[in-house]
Amino acid sequence: MIQALRVGPVSSIAAAQQLDIVHPPSTIRHLRKLGWGILTRWCYQAAAPGRRPHRVGLYVLVEENQ
């Protein structure tokens, strides 16, 4: 997840589908406890083509772990 966040923002759908992270919010919570500065922004995104968009977390790395 950290490598992907260093490239740019990662949505919870992208984390689940592309990074094979089962529960992205839990992973983000764990990284924050370790000192990573990660913001959650909200956006609307479809889980698959043709599906209705719904609100998902968009994670943004703002500070590296010291």
CHARMM-style PDB file with segment names, atoms N, HN, CA, C and O in Angstrom:
ATOM      1  N   MET     1       0.827  -1.189   0.000  1.00  0.00      PROA
ATOM      2  CA  MET     1       0.000   0.000   0.000  1.00  0.00      PROA
ATOM      3  C   MET     1       0.868   1.248   0.000  1.00  0.00      PROA
ATOM      4  O   MET     1       0.581   2.197  -0.730  1.00  0.00      PROA
ATOM      5  N   ILE     2       1.921   1.264   0.803  1.00  0.00      PROA
ATOM      6  HN  ILE     2       2.154   0.493   1.396  1.00  0.00      PROA
ATOM      7  CA  ILE     2       2.783   2.450   0.881  1.00  0.00      PROA
ATOM      8  C   ILE     2       3.411   2.753  -0.469  1.00  0.00      PROA
ATOM      9  O   ILE     2       3.467   3.913  -0.878  1.00  0.00      PROA
ATOM     10  N   GLN     3       3.886   1.724  -1.170  1.00  0.00      PROA
ATOM     11  HN  GLN     3       3.840   0.782  -0.838  1.00  0.00      PROA
ATOM     12  CA  GLN     3       4.487   1.952  -2.488  1.00  0.00      PROA
ATOM     13  C   GLN     3       3.478   2.585  -3.441  1.00  0.00      PROA
ATOM     14  O   GLN     3       3.821   3.497  -4.194  1.00  0.00      PROA
ATOM     15  N   ALA     4       2.244   2.110  -3.412  1.00  0.00      PROA
ATOM     16  HN  ALA     4       1.965   1.370  -2.800  1.00  0.00      PROA
ATOM     17  CA  ALA     4       1.202   2.670  -4.272  1.00  0.00      PROA
ATOM     18  C   ALA     4       0.881   4.105  -3.870  1.00  0.00      PROA
ATOM     19  O   ALA     4       0.688   4.958  -4.737  1.00  0.00      PROA
ATOM     20  N   LEU     5       0.820   4.385  -2.564  1.00  0.00      PROA
ATOM     21  HN  LEU     5       0.976   3.693  -1.860  1.00  0.00      PROA
ATOM     22  CA  LEU     5       0.519   5.744  -2.098  1.00  0.00      PROA
ATOM     23  C   LEU     5       1.635   6.719  -2.453  1.00  0.00      PROA
ATOM     24  O   LEU     5       1.379   7.906  -2.653  1.00  0.00      PROA
ATOM     25  N   ARG     6       2.857   6.234  -2.533  1.00  0.00      PROA
ATOM     26  HN  ARG     6       3.065   5.270  -2.370  1.00  0.00      PROA
ATOM     27  CA  ARG     6       3.969   7.109  -2.916  1.00  0.00      PROA
ATOM     28  C   ARG     6       3.842   7.557  -4.367  1.00  0.00      PROA
ATOM     29  O   ARG     6       4.357   8.613  -4.735  1.00  0.00      PROA
ATOM     30  N   VAL     7       3.171   6.776  -5.185  1.00  0.00      PROA
ATOM     31  HN  VAL     7       2.752   5.919  -4.887  1.00  0.00      PROA
ATOM     32  CA  VAL     7       2.948   7.130  -6.586  1.00  0.00      PROA
ATOM     33  C   VAL     7       1.811   8.131  -6.715  1.00  0.00      PROA
ATOM     34  O   VAL     7       1.853   9.023  -7.563  1.00  0.00      PROA
ATOM     35  N   GLY     8       0.779   7.980  -5.856  1.00  0.00      PROA
ATOM     36  HN  GLY     8       0.745   7.256  -5.167  1.00  0.00      PROA
ATOM     37  CA  GLY     8      -0.355   8.890  -5.899  1.00  0.00      PROA
ATOM     38  C   GLY     8      -1.502   8.349  -5.075  1.00  0.00      PROA
ATOM     39  O   GLY     8      -1.377   7.286  -4.466  1.00  0.00      PROA
ATOM     40  N   PRO     9      -2.631   9.066  -5.042  1.00  0.00      PROA
ATOM     41  CA  PRO     9      -3.784   8.634  -4.256  1.00  0.00      PROA
ATOM     42  C   PRO     9      -4.287   7.257  -4.696  1.00  0.00      PROA
ATOM     43  O   PRO     9      -4.205   6.894  -5.870  1.00  0.00      PROA
ATOM     44  N   VAL    10      -4.810   6.502  -3.727  1.00  0.00      PROA
ATOM     45  HN  VAL    10      -4.877   6.797  -2.774  1.00  0.00      PROA
ATOM     46  CA  VAL    10      -5.329   5.152  -3.981  1.00  0.00      PROA
ATOM     47  C   VAL    10      -6.732   5.063  -3.391  1.00  0.00      PROA
ATOM     48  O   VAL    10      -6.929   5.351  -2.210  1.00  0.00      PROA
ATOM     49  N   SER    11      -7.700   4.669  -4.202  1.00  0.00      PROA
ATOM     50  HN  SER    11      -7.540   4.435  -5.161  1.00  0.00      PROA
ATOM     51  CA  SER    11      -9.061   4.495  -3.690  1.00  0.00      PROA
ATOM     52  C   SER    11      -9.179   3.127  -3.020  1.00  0.00      PROA
ATOM     53  O   SER    11      -8.374   2.229  -3.267  1.00  0.00      PROA
ATOM     54  N   SER    12     -10.178   2.987  -2.182  1.00  0.00      PROA
ATOM     55  HN  SER    12     -10.832   3.717  -1.982  1.00  0.00      PROA
ATOM     56  CA  SER    12     -10.378   1.694  -1.514  1.00  0.00      PROA
ATOM     57  C   SER    12     -10.709   0.606  -2.529  1.00  0.00      PROA
ATOM     58  O   SER    12     -10.351  -0.554  -2.322  1.00  0.00      PROA
ATOM     59  N   ILE    13     -11.384   0.957  -3.619  1.00  0.00      PROA
ATOM     60  HN  ILE    13     -11.674   1.899  -3.787  1.00  0.00      PROA
ATOM     61  CA  ILE    13     -11.679  -0.038  -4.661  1.00  0.00      PROA
ATOM     62  C   ILE    13     -10.395  -0.470  -5.358  1.00  0.00      PROA
ATOM     63  O   ILE    13     -10.184  -1.663  -5.577  1.00  0.00      PROA
ATOM     64  N   ALA    14      -9.533   0.486  -5.711  1.00  0.00      PROA
ATOM     65  HN  ALA    14      -9.704   1.455  -5.533  1.00  0.00      PROA
ATOM     66  CA  ALA    14      -8.262   0.148  -6.355  1.00  0.00      PROA
ATOM     67  C   ALA    14      -7.387  -0.691  -5.429  1.00  0.00      PROA
ATOM     68  O   ALA    14      -6.729  -1.628  -5.880  1.00  0.00      PROA
ATOM     69  N   ALA    15      -7.375  -0.364  -4.142  1.00  0.00      PROA
ATOM     70  HN  ALA    15      -7.910   0.397  -3.775  1.00  0.00      PROA
ATOM     71  CA  ALA    15      -6.578  -1.134  -3.185  1.00  0.00      PROA
ATOM     72  C   ALA    15      -7.062  -2.579  -3.122  1.00  0.00      PROA
ATOM     73  O   ALA    15      -6.254  -3.505  -3.061  1.00  0.00      PROA
ATOM     74  N   ALA    16      -8.361  -2.767  -3.137  1.00  0.00      PROA
ATOM     75  HN  ALA    16      -9.018  -2.014  -3.186  1.00  0.00      PROA
ATOM     76  CA  ALA    16      -8.916  -4.120  -3.071  1.00  0.00      PROA
ATOM     77  C   ALA    16      -8.674  -4.878  -4.371  1.00  0.00      PROA
ATOM     78  O   ALA    16      -8.260  -6.037  -4.344  1.00  0.00      PROA
ATOM     79  N   GLN    17      -8.929  -4.238  -5.503  1.00  0.00      PROA
ATOM     80  HN  GLN    17      -9.266  -3.296  -5.525  1.00  0.00      PROA
ATOM     81  CA  GLN    17      -8.843  -4.933  -6.785  1.00  0.00      PROA
ATOM     82  C   GLN    17      -7.421  -5.075  -7.305  1.00  0.00      PROA
ATOM     83  O   GLN    17      -7.049  -6.145  -7.786  1.00  0.00      PROA
ATOM     84  N   GLN    18      -6.625  -4.029  -7.221  1.00  0.00      PROA
ATOM     85  HN  GLN    18      -6.927  -3.159  -6.831  1.00  0.00      PROA
ATOM     86  CA  GLN    18      -5.297  -4.038  -7.825  1.00  0.00      PROA
ATOM     87  C   GLN    18      -4.191  -4.456  -6.867  1.00  0.00      PROA
ATOM     88  O   GLN    18      -3.197  -5.053  -7.280  1.00  0.00      PROA
ATOM     89  N   LEU    19      -4.363  -4.143  -5.587  1.00  0.00      PROA
ATOM     90  HN  LEU    19      -5.171  -3.658  -5.251  1.00  0.00      PROA
ATOM     91  CA  LEU    19      -3.326  -4.471  -4.604  1.00  0.00      PROA
ATOM     92  C   LEU    19      -3.675  -5.704  -3.779  1.00  0.00      PROA
ATOM     93  O   LEU    19      -2.879  -6.151  -2.954  1.00  0.00      PROA
ATOM     94  N   ASP    20      -4.874  -6.256  -4.006  1.00  0.00      PROA
ATOM     95  HN  ASP    20      -5.521  -5.893  -4.677  1.00  0.00      PROA
ATOM     96  CA  ASP    20      -5.338  -7.461  -3.316  1.00  0.00      PROA
ATOM     97  C   ASP    20      -5.375  -7.282  -1.798  1.00  0.00      PROA
ATOM     98  O   ASP    20      -5.000  -8.179  -1.043  1.00  0.00      PROA
ATOM     99  N   ILE    21      -5.833  -6.109  -1.369  1.00  0.00      PROA
ATOM    100  HN  ILE    21      -6.138  -5.380  -1.982  1.00  0.00      PROA
ATOM    101  CA  ILE    21      -5.992  -5.823   0.058  1.00  0.00      PROA
ATOM    102  C   ILE    21      -7.458  -6.071   0.401  1.00  0.00      PROA
ATOM    103  O   ILE    21      -8.346  -5.405  -0.131  1.00  0.00      PROA
ATOM    104  N   VAL    22      -7.706  -7.018   1.281  1.00  0.00      PROA
ATOM    105  HN  VAL    22      -6.985  -7.559   1.713  1.00  0.00      PROA
ATOM    106  CA  VAL    22      -9.069  -7.448   1.575  1.00  0.00      PROA
ATOM    107  C   VAL    22      -9.908  -6.339   2.188  1.00  0.00      PROA
ATOM    108  O   VAL    22     -11.057  -6.150   1.788  1.00  0.00      PROA
ATOM    109  N   HSD    23      -9.357  -5.592   3.161  1.00  0.00      PROA
ATOM    110  HN  HSD    23      -8.424  -5.746   3.486  1.00  0.00      PROA
ATOM    111  CA  HSD    23     -10.108  -4.533   3.826  1.00  0.00      PROA
ATOM    112  C   HSD    23      -9.221  -3.291   3.919  1.00  0.00      PROA
ATOM    113  O   HSD    23      -8.559  -3.083   4.936  1.00  0.00      PROA
ATOM    114  N   PRO    24      -9.198  -2.464   2.871  1.00  0.00      PROA
ATOM    115  CA  PRO    24      -8.312  -1.291   2.852  1.00  0.00      PROA
ATOM    116  C   PRO    24      -8.422  -0.367   4.063  1.00  0.00      PROA
ATOM    117  O   PRO    24      -7.385   0.092   4.543  1.00  0.00      PROA
ATOM    118  N   PRO    25      -9.630  -0.060   4.596  1.00  0.00      PROA
ATOM    119  CA  PRO    25      -9.674   0.828   5.761  1.00  0.00      PROA
ATOM    120  C   PRO    25      -8.878   0.302   6.960  1.00  0.00      PROA
ATOM    121  O   PRO    25      -8.265   1.075   7.697  1.00  0.00      PROA
ATOM    122  N   SER    26      -8.893  -1.001   7.143  1.00  0.00      PROA
ATOM    123  HN  SER    26      -9.391  -1.630   6.545  1.00  0.00      PROA
ATOM    124  CA  SER    26      -8.133  -1.600   8.238  1.00  0.00      PROA
ATOM    125  C   SER    26      -6.629  -1.431   8.015  1.00  0.00      PROA
ATOM    126  O   SER    26      -5.885  -1.150   8.954  1.00  0.00      PROA
ATOM    127  N   THR    27      -6.195  -1.601   6.784  1.00  0.00      PROA
ATOM    128  HN  THR    27      -6.799  -1.829   6.021  1.00  0.00      PROA
ATOM    129  CA  THR    27      -4.777  -1.423   6.450  1.00  0.00      PROA
ATOM    130  C   THR    27      -4.353   0.022   6.688  1.00  0.00      PROA
ATOM    131  O   THR    27      -3.280   0.268   7.238  1.00  0.00      PROA
ATOM    132  N   ILE    28      -5.179   0.971   6.282  1.00  0.00      PROA
ATOM    133  HN  ILE    28      -6.050   0.771   5.835  1.00  0.00      PROA
ATOM    134  CA  ILE    28      -4.882   2.389   6.481  1.00  0.00      PROA
ATOM    135  C   ILE    28      -4.817   2.720   7.971  1.00  0.00      PROA
ATOM    136  O   ILE    28      -3.923   3.442   8.413  1.00  0.00      PROA
ATOM    137  N   ARG    29      -5.758   2.196   8.735  1.00  0.00      PROA
ATOM    138  HN  ARG    29      -6.484   1.609   8.376  1.00  0.00      PROA
ATOM    139  CA  ARG    29      -5.767   2.414  10.191  1.00  0.00      PROA
ATOM    140  C   ARG    29      -4.461   1.908  10.817  1.00  0.00      PROA
ATOM    141  O   ARG    29      -3.876   2.577  11.668  1.00  0.00      PROA
ATOM    142  N   HSD    30      -4.015   0.733  10.394  1.00  0.00      PROA
ATOM    143  HN  HSD    30      -4.490   0.190   9.702  1.00  0.00      PROA
ATOM    144  CA  HSD    30      -2.767   0.153  10.913  1.00  0.00      PROA
ATOM    145  C   HSD    30      -1.568   1.033  10.537  1.00  0.00      PROA
ATOM    146  O   HSD    30      -0.701   1.286  11.374  1.00  0.00      PROA
ATOM    147  N   LEU    31      -1.515   1.494   9.296  1.00  0.00      PROA
ATOM    148  HN  LEU    31      -2.219   1.288   8.616  1.00  0.00      PROA
ATOM    149  CA  LEU    31      -0.408   2.348   8.862  1.00  0.00      PROA
ATOM    150  C   LEU    31      -0.384   3.668   9.627  1.00  0.00      PROA
ATOM    151  O   LEU    31       0.687   4.170   9.970  1.00  0.00      PROA
ATOM    152  N   ARG    32      -1.552   4.224   9.891  1.00  0.00      PROA
ATOM    153  HN  ARG    32      -2.421   3.816   9.612  1.00  0.00      PROA
ATOM    154  CA  ARG    32      -1.613   5.464  10.682  1.00  0.00      PROA
ATOM    155  C   ARG    32      -1.074   5.242  12.087  1.00  0.00      PROA
ATOM    156  O   ARG    32      -0.371   6.099  12.622  1.00  0.00      PROA
ATOM    157  N   LYS    33      -1.394   4.107  12.689  1.00  0.00      PROA
ATOM    158  HN  LYS    33      -1.966   3.410  12.255  1.00  0.00      PROA
ATOM    159  CA  LYS    33      -0.876   3.799  14.036  1.00  0.00      PROA
ATOM    160  C   LYS    33       0.643   3.679  14.027  1.00  0.00      PROA
ATOM    161  O   LYS    33       1.295   3.931  15.040  1.00  0.00      PROA
ATOM    162  N   LEU    34       1.211   3.291  12.874  1.00  0.00      PROA
ATOM    163  HN  LEU    34       0.681   3.086  12.051  1.00  0.00      PROA
ATOM    164  CA  LEU    34       2.664   3.179  12.747  1.00  0.00      PROA
ATOM    165  C   LEU    34       3.329   4.522  12.453  1.00  0.00      PROA
ATOM    166  O   LEU    34       4.554   4.601  12.369  1.00  0.00      PROA
ATOM    167  N   GLY    35       2.529   5.576  12.297  1.00  0.00      PROA
ATOM    168  HN  GLY    35       1.533   5.511  12.366  1.00  0.00      PROA
ATOM    169  CA  GLY    35       3.084   6.911  12.107  1.00  0.00      PROA
ATOM    170  C   GLY    35       3.005   7.471  10.695  1.00  0.00      PROA
ATOM    171  O   GLY    35       3.516   8.563  10.447  1.00  0.00      PROA
ATOM    172  N   TRP    36       2.388   6.767   9.773  1.00  0.00      PROA
ATOM    173  HN  TRP    36       1.973   5.880   9.975  1.00  0.00      PROA
ATOM    174  CA  TRP    36       2.243   7.275   8.411  1.00  0.00      PROA
ATOM    175  C   TRP    36       1.141   8.325   8.375  1.00  0.00      PROA
ATOM    176  O   TRP    36       0.076   8.135   8.963  1.00  0.00      PROA
ATOM    177  N   GLY    37       1.395   9.424   7.688  1.00  0.00      PROA
ATOM    178  HN  GLY    37       2.260   9.578   7.210  1.00  0.00      PROA
ATOM    179  CA  GLY    37       0.400  10.478   7.532  1.00  0.00      PROA
ATOM    180  C   GLY    37      -0.440  10.223   6.294  1.00  0.00      PROA
ATOM    181  O   GLY    37      -0.014  10.519   5.178  1.00  0.00      PROA
ATOM    182  N   ILE    38      -1.619   9.680   6.486  1.00  0.00      PROA
ATOM    183  HN  ILE    38      -1.965   9.439   7.393  1.00  0.00      PROA
ATOM    184  CA  ILE    38      -2.499   9.336   5.370  1.00  0.00      PROA
ATOM    185  C   ILE    38      -3.856  10.007   5.600  1.00  0.00      PROA
ATOM    186  O   ILE    38      -4.498   9.805   6.630  1.00  0.00      PROA
ATOM    187  N   LEU    39      -4.274  10.803   4.625  1.00  0.00      PROA
ATOM    188  HN  LEU    39      -3.752  10.967   3.787  1.00  0.00      PROA
ATOM    189  CA  LEU    39      -5.585  11.445   4.675  1.00  0.00      PROA
ATOM    190  C   LEU    39      -6.598  10.607   3.909  1.00  0.00      PROA
ATOM    191  O   LEU    39      -6.250   9.900   2.964  1.00  0.00      PROA
ATOM    192  N   THR    40      -7.846  10.696   4.325  1.00  0.00      PROA
ATOM    193  HN  THR    40      -8.129  11.271   5.093  1.00  0.00      PROA
ATOM    194  CA  THR    40      -8.938  10.077   3.572  1.00  0.00      PROA
ATOM    195  C   THR    40      -9.781  11.185   2.978  1.00  0.00      PROA
ATOM    196  O   THR    40     -10.305  12.043   3.689  1.00  0.00      PROA
ATOM    197  N   ARG    41      -9.901  11.150   1.680  1.00  0.00      PROA
ATOM    198  HN  ARG    41      -9.476  10.453   1.103  1.00  0.00      PROA
ATOM    199  CA  ARG    41     -10.810  12.047   0.969  1.00  0.00      PROA
ATOM    200  C   ARG    41     -11.909  11.163   0.407  1.00  0.00      PROA
ATOM    201  O   ARG    41     -11.707   9.964   0.219  1.00  0.00      PROA
ATOM    202  N   TRP    42     -13.046  11.730   0.145  1.00  0.00      PROA
ATOM    203  HN  TRP    42     -13.210  12.705   0.298  1.00  0.00      PROA
ATOM    204  CA  TRP    42     -14.168  10.947  -0.361  1.00  0.00      PROA
ATOM    205  C   TRP    42     -14.408  11.258  -1.822  1.00  0.00      PROA
ATOM    206  O   TRP    42     -14.338  12.413  -2.241  1.00  0.00      PROA
ATOM    207  N   CYS    43     -14.694  10.216  -2.602  1.00  0.00      PROA
ATOM    208  HN  CYS    43     -14.752   9.278  -2.262  1.00  0.00      PROA
ATOM    209  CA  CYS    43     -15.015  10.389  -4.011  1.00  0.00      PROA
ATOM    210  C   CYS    43     -16.075   9.356  -4.391  1.00  0.00      PROA
ATOM    211  O   CYS    43     -16.384   8.455  -3.611  1.00  0.00      PROA
ATOM    212  N   TYR    44     -16.616   9.494  -5.572  1.00  0.00      PROA
ATOM    213  HN  TYR    44     -16.365  10.226  -6.205  1.00  0.00      PROA
ATOM    214  CA  TYR    44     -17.593   8.534  -6.078  1.00  0.00      PROA
ATOM    215  C   TYR    44     -16.946   7.736  -7.195  1.00  0.00      PROA
ATOM    216  O   TYR    44     -16.381   8.300  -8.132  1.00  0.00      PROA
ATOM    217  N   GLN    45     -17.033   6.418  -7.085  1.00  0.00      PROA
ATOM    218  HN  GLN    45     -17.491   5.959  -6.323  1.00  0.00      PROA
ATOM    219  CA  GLN    45     -16.375   5.550  -8.045  1.00  0.00      PROA
ATOM    220  C   GLN    45     -17.195   4.278  -8.209  1.00  0.00      PROA
ATOM    221  O   GLN    45     -17.751   3.761  -7.240  1.00  0.00      PROA
ATOM    222  N   ALA    46     -17.269   3.778  -9.430  1.00  0.00      PROA
ATOM    223  HN  ALA    46     -16.817   4.198 -10.218  1.00  0.00      PROA
ATOM    224  CA  ALA    46     -17.963   2.514  -9.690  1.00  0.00      PROA
ATOM    225  C   ALA    46     -17.000   1.358  -9.440  1.00  0.00      PROA
ATOM    226  O   ALA    46     -15.814   1.457  -9.757  1.00  0.00      PROA
ATOM    227  N   ALA    47     -17.499   0.273  -8.877  1.00  0.00      PROA
ATOM    228  HN  ALA    47     -18.462   0.192  -8.620  1.00  0.00      PROA
ATOM    229  CA  ALA    47     -16.671  -0.899  -8.606  1.00  0.00      PROA
ATOM    230  C   ALA    47     -16.376  -1.684  -9.881  1.00  0.00      PROA
ATOM    231  O   ALA    47     -15.382  -2.408  -9.950  1.00  0.00      PROA
ATOM    232  N   ALA    48     -17.234  -1.543 -10.888  1.00  0.00      PROA
ATOM    233  HN  ALA    48     -18.041  -0.955 -10.832  1.00  0.00      PROA
ATOM    234  CA  ALA    48     -17.051  -2.231 -12.164  1.00  0.00      PROA
ATOM    235  C   ALA    48     -17.731  -1.411 -13.248  1.00  0.00      PROA
ATOM    236  O   ALA    48     -18.640  -0.632 -12.959  1.00  0.00      PROA
ATOM    237  N   PRO    49     -17.298  -1.579 -14.501  1.00  0.00      PROA
ATOM    238  CA  PRO    49     -17.953  -0.843 -15.594  1.00  0.00      PROA
ATOM    239  C   PRO    49     -19.456  -1.133 -15.635  1.00  0.00      PROA
ATOM    240  O   PRO    49     -19.889  -2.276 -15.489  1.00  0.00      PROA
ATOM    241  N   GLY    50     -20.227  -0.082 -15.834  1.00  0.00      PROA
ATOM    242  HN  GLY    50     -19.875   0.846 -15.953  1.00  0.00      PROA
ATOM    243  CA  GLY    50     -21.669  -0.224 -15.899  1.00  0.00      PROA
ATOM    244  C   GLY    50     -22.376  -0.209 -14.551  1.00  0.00      PROA
ATOM    245  O   GLY    50     -23.605  -0.179 -14.499  1.00  0.00      PROA
ATOM    246  N   ARG    51     -21.621  -0.228 -13.468  1.00  0.00      PROA
ATOM    247  HN  ARG    51     -20.622  -0.253 -13.510  1.00  0.00      PROA
ATOM    248  CA  ARG    51     -22.210  -0.187 -12.131  1.00  0.00      PROA
ATOM    249  C   ARG    51     -22.356   1.251 -11.687  1.00  0.00      PROA
ATOM    250  O   ARG    51     -21.615   2.128 -12.130  1.00  0.00      PROA
ATOM    251  N   ARG    52     -23.321   1.489 -10.804  1.00  0.00      PROA
ATOM    252  HN  ARG    52     -23.923   0.777 -10.443  1.00  0.00      PROA
ATOM    253  CA  ARG    52     -23.498   2.836 -10.257  1.00  0.00      PROA
ATOM    254  C   ARG    52     -22.331   3.203  -9.351  1.00  0.00      PROA
ATOM    255  O   ARG    52     -21.873   2.376  -8.563  1.00  0.00      PROA
ATOM    256  N   PRO    53     -21.850   4.433  -9.456  1.00  0.00      PROA
ATOM    257  CA  PRO    53     -20.792   4.869  -8.529  1.00  0.00      PROA
ATOM    258  C   PRO    53     -21.335   4.997  -7.109  1.00  0.00      PROA
ATOM    259  O   PRO    53     -22.502   5.331  -6.907  1.00  0.00      PROA
ATOM    260  N   HSD    54     -20.485   4.732  -6.144  1.00  0.00      PROA
ATOM    261  HN  HSD    54     -19.536   4.460  -6.308  1.00  0.00      PROA
ATOM    262  CA  HSD    54     -20.836   4.983  -4.754  1.00  0.00      PROA
ATOM    263  C   HSD    54     -19.642   5.612  -4.058  1.00  0.00      PROA
ATOM    264  O   HSD    54     -18.531   5.604  -4.588  1.00  0.00      PROA
ATOM    265  N   ARG    55     -19.866   6.148  -2.891  1.00  0.00      PROA
ATOM    266  HN  ARG    55     -20.768   6.154  -2.460  1.00  0.00      PROA
ATOM    267  CA  ARG    55     -18.828   6.879  -2.164  1.00  0.00      PROA
ATOM    268  C   ARG    55     -17.776   5.918  -1.630  1.00  0.00      PROA
ATOM    269  O   ARG    55     -18.091   4.939  -0.955  1.00  0.00      PROA
ATOM    270  N   VAL    56     -16.524   6.217  -1.945  1.00  0.00      PROA
ATOM    271  HN  VAL    56     -16.268   7.013  -2.493  1.00  0.00      PROA
ATOM    272  CA  VAL    56     -15.408   5.388  -1.484  1.00  0.00      PROA
ATOM    273  C   VAL    56     -14.305   6.286  -0.945  1.00  0.00      PROA
ATOM    274  O   VAL    56     -14.225   7.465  -1.289  1.00  0.00      PROA
ATOM    275  N   GLY    57     -13.466   5.720  -0.106  1.00  0.00      PROA
ATOM    276  HN  GLY    57     -13.531   4.762   0.174  1.00  0.00      PROA
ATOM    277  CA  GLY    57     -12.329   6.458   0.425  1.00  0.00      PROA
ATOM    278  C   GLY    57     -11.228   6.570  -0.619  1.00  0.00      PROA
ATOM    279  O   GLY    57     -10.945   5.616  -1.344  1.00  0.00      PROA
ATOM    280  N   LEU    58     -10.617   7.734  -0.686  1.00  0.00      PROA
ATOM    281  HN  LEU    58     -10.847   8.508  -0.098  1.00  0.00      PROA
ATOM    282  CA  LEU    58      -9.462   7.968  -1.534  1.00  0.00      PROA
ATOM    283  C   LEU    58      -8.331   8.345  -0.595  1.00  0.00      PROA
ATOM    284  O   LEU    58      -8.370   9.400   0.038  1.00  0.00      PROA
ATOM    285  N   TYR    59      -7.333   7.496  -0.502  1.00  0.00      PROA
ATOM    286  HN  TYR    59      -7.301   6.639  -1.015  1.00  0.00      PROA
ATOM    287  CA  TYR    59      -6.253   7.671   0.468  1.00  0.00      PROA
ATOM    288  C   TYR    59      -5.088   8.421  -0.152  1.00  0.00      PROA
ATOM    289  O   TYR    59      -4.661   8.124  -1.267  1.00  0.00      PROA
ATOM    290  N   VAL    60      -4.580   9.401   0.590  1.00  0.00      PROA
ATOM    291  HN  VAL    60      -4.927   9.643   1.497  1.00  0.00      PROA
ATOM    292  CA  VAL    60      -3.509  10.271   0.113  1.00  0.00      PROA
ATOM    293  C   VAL    60      -2.397  10.292   1.152  1.00  0.00      PROA
ATOM    294  O   VAL    60      -2.635  10.605   2.318  1.00  0.00      PROA
ATOM    295  N   LEU    61      -1.181   9.958   0.725  1.00  0.00      PROA
ATOM    296  HN  LEU    61      -0.988   9.704  -0.223  1.00  0.00      PROA
ATOM    297  CA  LEU    61      -0.022   9.998   1.617  1.00  0.00      PROA
ATOM    298  C   LEU    61       0.463  11.445   1.715  1.00  0.00      PROA
ATOM    299  O   LEU    61       0.826  12.056   0.709  1.00  0.00      PROA
ATOM    300  N   VAL    62       0.466  11.982   2.931  1.00  0.00      PROA
ATOM    301  HN  VAL    62       0.172  11.486   3.748  1.00  0.00      PROA
ATOM    302  CA  VAL    62       0.896  13.371   3.134  1.00  0.00      PROA
ATOM    303  C   VAL    62       2.179  13.469   3.959  1.00  0.00      PROA
ATOM    304  O   VAL    62       2.834  14.512   3.965  1.00  0.00      PROA
ATOM    305  N   GLU    63       2.539  12.395   4.651  1.00  0.00      PROA
ATOM    306  HN  GLU    63       2.008  11.548   4.646  1.00  0.00      PROA
ATOM    307  CA  GLU    63       3.747  12.423   5.478  1.00  0.00      PROA
ATOM    308  C   GLU    63       4.314  11.013   5.624  1.00  0.00      PROA
ATOM    309  O   GLU    63       3.600  10.069   5.964  1.00  0.00      PROA
ATOM    310  N   GLU    64       5.607  10.895   5.359  1.00  0.00      PROA
ATOM    311  HN  GLU    64       6.187  11.662   5.083  1.00  0.00      PROA
ATOM    312  CA  GLU    64       6.297   9.609   5.508  1.00  0.00      PROA
ATOM    313  C   GLU    64       6.461   9.265   6.981  1.00  0.00      PROA
ATOM    314  O   GLU    64       6.502  10.152   7.834  1.00  0.00      PROA
ATOM    315  N   ASN    65       6.554   7.987   7.272  1.00  0.00      PROA
ATOM    316  HN  ASN    65       6.521   7.266   6.579  1.00  0.00      PROA
ATOM    317  CA  ASN    65       6.808   7.514   8.635  1.00  0.00      PROA
ATOM    318  C   ASN    65       8.221   7.927   9.021  1.00  0.00      PROA
ATOM    319  O   ASN    65       9.162   7.724   8.254  1.00  0.00      PROA
ATOM    320  N   GLN    66       8.371   8.500  10.199  1.00  0.00      PROA
ATOM    321  HN  GLN    66       7.607   8.664  10.822  1.00  0.00      PROA
ATOM    322  CA  GLN    66       9.690   8.953  10.649  1.00  0.00      PROA
ATOM    323  C   GLN    66      10.453   7.859  11.304  1.00  0.00      PROA
ATOM    324  OT1 GLN    66      11.584   8.071  11.742  1.00  0.00      PROA
TER     325      GLN     66
END
